[in-house]
Amino acid sequence: MHSELENLIHARDFASLRNLLSDYPPPDLARLLEDLIIEDKVIVFRVLPRRLASAVFEYLDIESQEELIKAMAKEDVAAILNDMSPDDRTTLLEELPATVTKQMLALLSPKERAVAVNLLGYPEDSIGRRMTPDYVRVRKDWAVEQVLDHIRRHGHDSETLSNVYVVDDKGVLIDDIGIRQFLLASPTRLVSDLMDNRFVALKATDDQETAIPIFKREDRVALPVTDSTGVLIGIVTIDDVLDVVEAAATEDIQKLGGMEALDEPYMQIAMSRMVKKRAGWLVILFISEMLTATAMGFFEAEIQRAVVLALFVPLIISSGGNSGSQASTLVIRALALEEIHLRDWWRVMRREVISGLLLGSILGILGFSRIMIWSAFSDLYGPHAFLVAVTVGVALIGIVLWGTFAGSMLPFVLRRLGFDPAASSAPFVATLVDVTGLVIYFSVAVVVLRGTLL
C-alpha cells in the first residue's frame, strides 16, 4: 500500500490517488502518512476531500501537524482548521508559538475564531480547553418527534449523539437524556416526560484531571460542561479524557523514576531541558546519600572490630530500599485510582506493618540460611558465624519492616501537605531507608555481637 501510494503521488495521478485514499478510515490514513516525506504529505492533503482531510489531520501527532502547517498553503491550512473539531484545534493552537497561533486564528472564519478564542481563554489544563461546543440541546416542552427532526438537521455537526442535553430559556442545563430513550419513545411524548432531573456536569474552570474519575464512575462517552452559573457551554468526550489519562500516567511514572515530568515527547525535548529536569532530583538524592557515609562513619569503630559486618551493607541497603519502593508504588497508585483515601492511612499502615514483618522474615531466614550454609564450607565469617547470621537475619526483619512502613506512609504525608504523592518517588524512599537501615543494622549488631566481635 505504501509503495502504491508513493507511485501514484510521483505519477501525479491525483484522481486514482483520491479514490484510493477515500476508502480508508481517518485513523488508518494518519498512520499511512507517517512514513511519507513532507512534500508527499502536502500533496495527499490537497487531494483528500475537505472533511476527510480535517479528520485525518486530527489523528496526526502535534509535531506532524505543525510540520504540515508550515509546508501547506494558507488556503489549505484555513480549510483544515475550520473543519477541525474545536477541542483538537485548541490542543494544536496551545502547542504553537504565540505568533503562529495568532496567524492561525486569522485564518479561521468569524464563527470558528470566536469558538477558538473562547476555548483558549480558559486556564491551561482546564476542562474548558478540552471541551467542544458541538452538541445537541433541546427544550423540555419539545415533543420527541421534534427532537428527532432537530437531530437530523443539526446532529451531523455534533461531536457525539450519545446524549441530548435539555436546557431552559436561559441556557441552563437541567437534564441530559440518552438518545436511546428518544428512539424508543412515542413521537408525541414530551421531553419533560423523559426527564428525571438527574445529571452530572463538569465545570469549565476545573482541572482536566478531575474529569477522569467522573467518567469512570458514570461510564459515559461524553459529559456536559457548564460555567459558574450552570449554563451549558460545551461537552467533553471520552477520547479527550483518555489523552488526559495518558498524560497524567506518564507524568506520574516519570516522577516515580526520581525526576520532573518532561511535558514533551522523549525524542523531541531539548537536551538542556531534559538534563535540567533530571539533574534536580539527582542532586537531592546524591546529597541525601551522603548521609549514608555519615551513618557508616558513626559506626566506624564497630566496623574496624568486625569487618565482616561491612560485607552485608549492600544487602541491607538494597533490601530496605526495595521494600520501601514497593510499598510507595502500591500506595501512590491506589491513591491515584481512589482505591484508598487519606482517612484510610491507619488501615494501610496496619496492612504494611504485617506485610513488612512477613516479608522481612522471609528475607531474614534466607540471609540467616545463606550465612550458615556458607560457613559450613568456609571460615569467611569467622568463629562467630552464627551470631553474624542472627545479626543479619534480625536486621533484615527490622529494615524491611521500616522500609514498608516509610514507603507506605510518605505518600499520605505528602498528600496531606498538598503535594503530589508521586513526588515520594522510589529513589527518594530508597535513600531515606538506606540511611536509617544502616542505623538499624549496626544497632542490632552492637546488641547481638557485644562481648564477642564487638
C-alpha positions as CSV (number, residue, x, y, z in Angstrom):
1,M,0.0,0.0,0.0
2,H,2.8,2.4,0.9
3,S,4.7,1.9,-2.4
4,E,1.4,2.1,-4.4
5,L,0.7,5.4,-2.7
6,E,4.1,6.8,-3.5
7,N,3.9,5.7,-7.1
8,L,0.6,7.5,-7.6
9,I,1.9,10.7,-6.0
10,H,5.1,10.7,-8.2
11,A,3.0,9.9,-11.3
12,R,0.7,12.8,-10.4
13,D,-2.3,10.5,-10.9
14,F,-4.4,12.5,-8.4
15,A,-7.8,11.0,-9.4
16,S,-6.6,7.5,-8.7
17,L,-4.9,8.7,-5.5
18,R,-8.2,10.4,-4.3
19,N,-10.2,7.2,-5.0
20,L,-7.6,5.0,-3.2
21,L,-7.4,7.1,-0.1
22,S,-11.2,7.8,0.2
23,D,-11.7,4.1,1.1
24,Y,-9.7,4.2,4.2
25,P,-10.9,5.5,7.7
26,P,-9.1,8.6,9.1
27,P,-7.0,6.7,11.8
28,D,-5.6,4.3,9.1
29,L,-4.8,7.2,6.8
30,A,-3.0,9.0,9.5
31,R,-0.8,6.0,10.2
32,L,-0.2,5.5,6.5
33,L,1.1,9.1,6.1
34,E,3.6,8.8,8.9
35,D,6.3,7.4,6.6
36,L,5.8,9.9,3.8
37,I,8.1,12.9,3.3
38,I,6.6,16.2,4.0
39,E,6.2,17.1,0.3
40,D,4.1,14.0,-0.3
41,K,2.0,14.6,2.8
42,V,1.1,18.1,1.5
43,I,0.0,16.5,-1.9
44,V,-2.2,14.0,-0.1
45,F,-3.9,16.6,2.0
46,R,-4.6,18.7,-1.2
47,V,-6.1,15.6,-2.9
48,L,-8.3,14.5,0.0
49,P,-11.9,15.7,0.3
50,R,-12.0,18.6,2.7
51,R,-13.8,16.9,5.6
52,L,-11.7,13.8,5.3
53,A,-8.5,15.9,5.3
54,S,-9.6,17.6,8.5
55,A,-10.5,14.2,10.2
56,V,-7.1,12.7,9.2
57,F,-5.3,15.8,10.4
58,E,-6.8,15.4,13.9
59,Y,-5.3,11.9,14.2
60,L,-1.7,13.1,13.5
61,D,0.6,13.9,16.4
62,I,1.3,17.6,17.2
63,E,4.8,17.6,15.6
64,S,3.4,16.3,12.3
65,Q,0.6,18.9,12.4
66,E,3.0,21.7,13.0
67,E,5.2,20.5,10.1
68,L,2.2,20.4,7.7
69,I,1.0,23.8,8.7
70,K,4.4,25.3,7.8
71,A,4.5,23.5,4.5
72,M,0.9,23.9,3.3
73,A,-0.6,26.9,1.6
74,K,-2.6,29.3,3.8
75,E,-5.8,28.4,1.9
76,D,-5.4,24.7,2.7
77,V,-4.5,25.3,6.3
78,A,-7.6,27.5,6.7
79,A,-9.8,24.8,5.3
80,I,-8.4,22.2,7.6
81,L,-8.5,24.4,10.7
82,N,-12.1,25.5,10.1
83,D,-13.3,21.9,9.8
84,M,-11.4,20.5,12.8
85,S,-13.2,19.8,16.0
86,P,-12.8,22.7,18.4
87,D,-11.1,20.6,21.1
88,D,-8.5,19.2,18.8
89,R,-7.9,22.6,17.3
90,T,-7.4,24.1,20.7
91,T,-4.8,21.4,21.5
92,L,-2.9,22.3,18.4
93,L,-3.1,26.1,18.9
94,E,-1.8,25.6,22.5
95,E,1.4,23.9,21.2
96,L,2.2,26.6,18.6
97,P,4.3,29.7,19.3
98,A,2.2,32.7,20.1
99,T,2.9,34.4,16.8
100,V,1.9,31.3,14.8
101,T,-1.3,30.9,16.9
102,K,-2.2,34.5,16.1
103,Q,-1.7,33.8,12.3
104,M,-3.8,30.6,12.6
105,L,-6.6,32.4,14.3
106,A,-6.7,34.9,11.5
107,L,-7.3,32.1,9.0
108,L,-10.5,31.0,10.8
109,S,-14.0,32.1,9.9
110,P,-15.5,34.6,12.3
111,K,-17.7,31.9,13.9
112,E,-14.8,29.4,14.4
113,R,-12.4,32.2,15.5
114,A,-14.9,33.1,18.3
115,V,-15.0,29.5,19.4
116,A,-11.2,29.1,19.3
117,V,-10.6,32.3,21.3
118,N,-13.2,31.3,23.8
119,L,-11.6,27.9,24.4
120,L,-8.1,29.4,24.6
121,G,-9.3,31.8,27.2
122,Y,-9.7,29.1,29.8
123,P,-6.8,28.3,32.1
124,E,-4.2,25.9,30.8
125,D,-5.0,22.2,31.7
126,S,-8.6,23.2,32.5
127,I,-11.7,21.3,31.3
128,G,-12.6,24.3,29.2
129,R,-9.6,23.7,27.0
130,R,-10.8,20.1,26.3
131,M,-14.5,20.8,25.6
132,T,-16.2,21.2,22.2
133,P,-19.2,23.4,21.6
134,D,-20.7,20.9,19.1
135,Y,-23.6,19.1,20.8
136,V,-27.3,18.8,20.6
137,R,-29.5,20.7,23.0
138,V,-33.3,20.8,23.2
139,R,-36.1,22.3,25.3
140,K,-38.2,20.3,27.8
141,D,-41.5,21.3,26.1
142,W,-40.5,19.8,22.8
143,A,-42.1,16.6,21.5
144,V,-39.9,13.6,20.8
145,E,-40.7,13.9,17.1
146,Q,-39.5,17.5,17.1
147,V,-36.2,16.4,18.9
148,L,-35.5,13.7,16.3
149,D,-36.1,16.2,13.5
150,H,-33.7,18.6,15.2
151,I,-31.1,15.9,15.5
152,R,-31.4,15.1,11.7
153,R,-30.9,18.7,10.8
154,H,-28.1,19.6,13.2
155,G,-26.7,16.3,14.5
156,H,-24.0,15.9,11.8
157,D,-22.0,18.7,13.5
158,S,-22.2,17.2,16.9
159,E,-19.1,15.5,18.4
160,T,-21.3,12.7,19.7
161,L,-25.0,11.8,19.7
162,S,-25.0,9.5,22.7
163,N,-26.8,12.1,24.9
164,V,-29.1,15.0,24.2
165,Y,-29.0,17.9,26.6
166,V,-32.0,19.7,28.0
167,V,-31.7,23.5,28.7
168,D,-34.1,26.1,30.0
169,D,-34.8,29.5,28.4
170,K,-31.5,30.9,29.8
171,G,-29.4,28.0,28.5
172,V,-29.0,26.5,32.0
173,L,-28.6,22.7,31.9
174,I,-31.5,20.9,33.6
175,D,-31.0,17.3,32.4
176,D,-29.3,15.0,29.9
177,I,-31.1,12.2,28.2
178,G,-29.7,9.2,26.3
179,I,-30.5,9.0,22.6
180,R,-31.9,5.5,23.2
181,Q,-34.8,6.9,25.2
182,F,-35.8,9.2,22.3
183,L,-35.6,6.4,19.7
184,L,-37.8,4.1,21.8
185,A,-40.3,6.7,23.0
186,S,-43.6,7.6,21.3
187,P,-43.2,10.6,18.9
188,T,-45.9,12.5,20.7
189,R,-44.3,12.3,24.2
190,L,-42.7,15.5,25.6
191,V,-39.1,15.8,26.6
192,S,-40.3,16.6,30.1
193,D,-41.9,13.2,30.3
194,L,-38.5,11.5,29.8
195,M,-36.6,13.7,32.3
196,D,-35.5,12.5,35.7
197,N,-33.7,15.8,36.6
198,R,-30.5,13.8,37.4
199,F,-27.3,14.6,35.6
200,V,-23.6,15.1,36.1
201,A,-21.8,18.1,34.7
202,L,-18.2,19.3,34.7
203,K,-17.1,22.9,35.4
204,A,-15.2,24.6,32.6
205,T,-12.6,26.1,35.1
206,D,-11.9,22.8,36.9
207,D,-8.6,20.9,36.3
208,Q,-9.0,18.5,33.5
209,E,-7.8,15.5,35.6
210,T,-11.0,15.9,37.7
211,A,-12.9,14.5,34.8
212,I,-11.1,11.2,34.9
213,P,-12.8,9.6,38.0
214,I,-16.2,11.1,37.0
215,F,-16.1,9.5,33.5
216,K,-15.0,6.2,35.2
217,R,-17.9,6.4,37.7
218,E,-20.6,7.5,35.3
219,D,-19.5,5.2,32.5
220,R,-20.1,7.8,29.8
221,V,-18.7,8.7,26.4
222,A,-19.4,12.4,27.0
223,L,-20.2,14.7,29.8
224,P,-21.6,18.3,29.7
225,V,-19.6,21.3,30.7
226,T,-21.1,24.3,32.4
227,D,-20.0,27.7,33.5
228,S,-20.2,29.0,37.1
229,T,-23.9,29.8,36.7
230,G,-24.8,26.4,35.3
231,V,-25.2,27.5,31.7
232,L,-24.3,24.7,29.2
233,I,-21.3,25.8,27.2
234,G,-19.9,22.5,25.8
235,I,-19.2,18.8,26.2
236,V,-16.1,16.7,26.9
237,T,-15.8,13.4,25.1
238,I,-14.0,10.2,26.3
239,D,-11.3,10.4,23.7
240,D,-10.1,13.7,25.1
241,V,-10.2,12.3,28.6
242,L,-8.1,9.3,27.5
243,D,-5.5,11.8,26.4
244,V,-5.5,13.3,29.8
245,V,-5.2,9.9,31.4
246,E,-2.2,9.1,29.3
247,A,-0.5,12.4,30.1
248,A,-1.2,12.0,33.8
249,A,0.1,8.4,33.9
250,T,3.2,9.5,32.0
251,E,3.9,12.3,34.5
252,D,3.4,10.0,37.5
253,I,5.7,7.3,36.1
254,Q,8.4,9.9,35.4
255,K,8.1,11.3,38.9
256,L,8.3,7.8,40.3
257,G,11.7,7.5,38.5
258,G,13.0,10.4,40.5
259,M,12.7,13.3,38.1
260,E,10.4,16.1,37.0
261,A,7.8,15.3,34.3
262,L,9.2,16.0,30.8
263,D,6.0,17.5,29.5
264,E,7.3,16.7,26.0
265,P,8.0,13.5,24.0
266,Y,11.3,12.0,24.9
267,M,12.8,12.4,21.4
268,Q,11.5,15.9,21.0
269,I,12.6,17.6,24.2
270,A,15.8,19.6,24.1
271,M,18.8,18.0,25.7
272,S,19.3,21.0,28.0
273,R,15.7,20.8,29.3
274,M,15.9,17.1,29.8
275,V,19.2,17.4,31.8
276,K,17.7,20.3,33.8
277,K,14.6,18.2,34.7
278,R,16.7,15.2,35.7
279,A,19.5,16.9,37.5
280,G,17.5,18.4,40.3
281,W,16.4,15.1,41.8
282,L,19.8,13.5,41.2
283,V,21.5,16.3,43.2
284,I,19.0,16.0,46.0
285,L,19.4,12.2,46.1
286,F,23.1,12.4,45.9
287,I,23.3,14.8,48.9
288,S,20.9,12.6,50.8
289,E,23.0,9.5,50.1
290,M,25.9,11.4,51.7
291,L,24.1,10.7,55.0
292,T,24.9,7.0,54.3
293,A,28.6,7.7,54.6
294,T,27.9,9.8,57.8
295,A,26.0,6.8,59.3
296,M,28.8,4.4,58.5
297,G,31.3,6.9,59.9
298,F,29.4,6.9,63.2
299,F,29.8,3.1,63.4
300,E,33.4,3.2,62.3
301,A,34.8,1.6,65.4
302,E,32.4,-1.3,65.2
303,I,33.3,-1.9,61.5
304,Q,37.0,-1.9,62.4
305,R,36.5,-4.5,65.1
306,A,34.1,-6.6,63.0
307,V,35.0,-6.1,59.3
308,V,32.6,-8.9,58.4
309,L,29.7,-6.6,59.0
310,A,30.7,-4.4,56.0
311,L,30.2,-7.4,53.7
312,F,26.4,-7.2,54.2
313,V,25.9,-3.4,53.9
314,P,24.9,-3.6,50.2
315,L,22.4,-6.4,51.1
316,I,21.0,-4.4,53.9
317,I,20.7,-1.2,51.9
318,S,19.1,-2.8,48.8
319,S,16.5,-4.9,50.8
320,G,15.2,-1.9,52.7
321,G,15.1,0.3,49.6
322,N,13.3,-2.3,47.6
323,S,10.7,-2.9,50.2
324,G,10.1,0.8,50.6
325,S,9.8,1.3,46.8
326,Q,7.3,-1.4,46.6
327,A,5.1,0.0,49.3
328,S,5.4,3.5,48.0
329,T,4.4,2.5,44.4
330,L,1.4,0.5,45.6
331,V,0.1,3.3,47.8
332,I,0.7,6.0,45.2
333,R,-1.2,4.1,42.6
334,A,-4.1,3.2,45.0
335,L,-4.4,6.9,45.9
336,A,-4.4,7.9,42.2
337,L,-7.2,5.3,41.5
338,E,-9.1,6.5,44.6
339,E,-9.0,2.9,46.0
340,I,-7.8,4.5,49.3
341,H,-8.1,7.9,50.8
342,L,-6.4,10.0,53.5
343,R,-8.7,8.6,56.1
344,D,-7.5,5.1,55.3
345,W,-3.9,5.7,56.5
346,W,-4.4,3.6,59.6
347,R,-5.7,0.6,57.7
348,V,-2.8,0.9,55.2
349,M,-0.3,1.2,58.0
350,R,-1.6,-1.9,59.7
351,R,-1.5,-3.9,56.4
352,E,2.0,-2.7,55.7
353,V,3.3,-3.5,59.2
354,I,2.0,-7.0,58.8
355,S,3.4,-7.3,55.3
356,G,6.7,-5.8,56.4
357,L,7.1,-8.4,59.2
358,L,6.2,-11.3,56.9
359,L,8.5,-10.1,54.0
360,G,11.3,-9.2,56.5
361,S,11.0,-12.7,58.0
362,I,11.3,-14.3,54.6
363,L,14.4,-12.3,53.7
364,G,15.8,-12.7,57.2
365,I,15.5,-16.5,57.0
366,L,17.2,-16.5,53.6
367,G,20.0,-14.3,54.9
368,F,20.5,-16.4,58.0
369,S,20.5,-19.7,56.0
370,R,22.9,-18.4,53.4
371,I,25.5,-17.4,56.1
372,M,25.1,-20.7,58.0
373,I,25.4,-22.8,54.8
374,W,28.4,-20.9,53.6
375,S,30.1,-21.0,57.0
376,A,29.9,-24.9,56.8
377,F,32.3,-24.8,53.9
378,S,34.3,-21.7,54.6
379,D,35.7,-19.7,57.5
380,L,35.0,-16.4,55.8
381,Y,32.6,-15.3,58.6
382,G,35.0,-16.4,61.4
383,P,34.2,-18.4,64.6
384,H,31.1,-16.3,65.4
385,A,29.3,-17.1,62.1
386,F,26.1,-18.0,64.0
387,L,25.9,-14.6,65.7
388,V,26.7,-12.8,62.4
389,A,23.8,-14.8,60.8
390,V,21.5,-13.8,63.6
391,T,22.5,-10.2,63.3
392,V,21.8,-10.1,59.5
393,G,18.5,-12.0,59.9
394,V,17.1,-9.8,62.7
395,A,18.4,-6.6,61.0
396,L,16.6,-7.6,57.7
397,I,13.3,-8.1,59.6
398,G,13.6,-4.6,61.1
399,I,14.8,-2.9,57.9
400,V,12.2,-4.4,55.6
401,L,9.5,-3.5,58.2
402,W,10.8,0.0,58.4
403,G,11.0,0.3,54.6
404,T,7.4,-0.8,54.0
405,F,6.2,1.5,56.8
406,A,8.1,4.6,55.5
407,G,7.2,3.8,51.9
408,S,3.5,3.5,52.6
409,M,3.2,6.5,54.9
410,L,5.2,9.0,52.9
411,P,2.6,9.4,50.1
412,F,-0.1,10.1,52.8
413,V,2.1,12.8,54.4
414,L,2.7,14.5,51.1
415,R,-0.9,14.3,50.1
416,R,-1.9,15.8,53.4
417,L,0.5,18.6,52.9
418,G,-0.9,19.3,49.5
419,F,1.9,17.9,47.4
420,D,1.7,15.3,44.6
421,P,2.2,11.8,46.2
422,A,4.2,10.7,43.1
423,A,6.9,13.0,44.4
424,S,7.6,10.4,47.0
425,S,9.4,8.5,44.3
426,A,11.1,5.2,44.6
427,P,14.6,6.7,44.7
428,F,13.6,9.1,47.4
429,V,12.1,6.4,49.6
430,A,15.2,4.2,48.9
431,T,17.5,7.0,50.0
432,L,15.6,7.5,53.2
433,V,15.6,3.8,54.0
434,D,19.3,3.4,53.1
435,V,20.4,5.8,55.8
436,T,18.0,4.6,58.5
437,G,18.6,1.0,57.5
438,L,22.3,1.3,58.3
439,V,21.5,2.6,61.8
440,I,19.2,-0.3,62.4
441,Y,21.7,-2.8,61.1
442,F,24.6,-1.6,63.2
443,S,22.4,-1.1,66.3
444,V,21.3,-4.8,66.0
445,A,25.0,-5.8,65.6
446,V,26.0,-3.9,68.8
447,V,23.4,-5.8,70.8
448,V,23.9,-9.3,69.3
449,L,27.7,-9.2,68.9
450,R,28.5,-7.5,72.2
451,G,31.2,-9.4,74.1
452,T,32.3,-11.4,71.0
453,L,33.2,-9.4,67.9
454,L,32.3,-6.1,69.5
